[in-house]
Amino acid sequence: MGPSRSKSSQPKMPEQSTPTPTQVPASNPSPSNPTWERVQLARHPKRPHTLDYIGKIFTGFSELHGDRFFGDDPAILGGFALLDGKPVMVIGQEKGRDTKQKLHRNFGMPKPEGYRKALRLMRLADKFGRPIVTFLDTVGAYPGIDAEERGQAEAIANNLREMSRLGVPVVTVVIGEGGSGGALGLGIANRVYMLENAYYSVISPESCAAIIYRDSGRAPEAAQALRLTAVDLKGLDLIDGVIREPSEGAHTDPNQAAEFVKQAIAAALAELAPLAPQALIDDRYNKFRRMGNFFAEAKA
């Protein structure tokens, strides 16, 4: 055995001092992102959908089916109803509540037959002089091969053109998600309103992040950049008003939320009622022509 080492000859470990409060790494919580919080509220599983608002706002709703070309699309529903005793046409996108309903409604993603059905109903309303109310709540139009084969883009584009020519008042409310052309296909209206926790955007935050940042996990960052909230869009004059919700969101008090929506719709229809058909068409056309015009003449 080799010679034993004395305690004094063994190497000493460096002394470790107890870190002071200034040396303790501070926690770094993620910064607040109100925009992303509103997106999450717009997607809340208990948030009221189109059928909920129809049941609470209108009476005598009679649903109509089919596009007279291919079939019926449950992702879009519509029919005649009464608003305070006055006949209107109601059309909206419906996501469904449980798994069975979501599959039946295709998670609220319409196919071409849905948009063609909506246009058929809007033309019917125009024929009989009935105002039109639409509810937007979709992540976007269905991107499947079958939808493309049946002319998804053409169906949406046709709706945009024909809605601009309707001679009756059109009022649109974004009640949840307003995703891309899938939402806009029902949104060419004289008055466009949004619930304060809804969003309306050319693309979903996840898809935007995947394209711009190559990382869908940066969706919260993309949501801020898109400026998709009701307050943002009202500031840009892209919508006509923001409908307030109960303090914690529409899902906490659907009856109160429906009452706020009803008041906004009734006020808009009362404002538009005196206008002649051509005046309504001009109002709608000029409204959308003004969008995106941010140029100003330089002061002399």
Secondary structure, 3 states (H helix, E strand, C coil): CCCCCCHHHCCCCCCCCCCCCCCCCCCCCCCCCHHHHHHHHHCCCCCCCHHHHHHHHCEEEEEECCCCCCCCCCCEEEEEEEECCEEEEEEEECCCCCHHHHHHCHHHCCCHHHHHHHHHHHHHHHHHCCCEEEEEEECCCCCCHHHHHCCHHHHHHHHHHHHCCCCCCEEEEEEEEEEHHHHHCCCCCCEEEEECCCEEECCCHHHHHHHHCCCHHHHHHHHHHHCCEHHHHHHCCCCCEEECCCCCCHHHCHHHHHHHHHHHHHHHHHHHCCCCHHHHHHHHHHHHHHCCCCCCCCCC
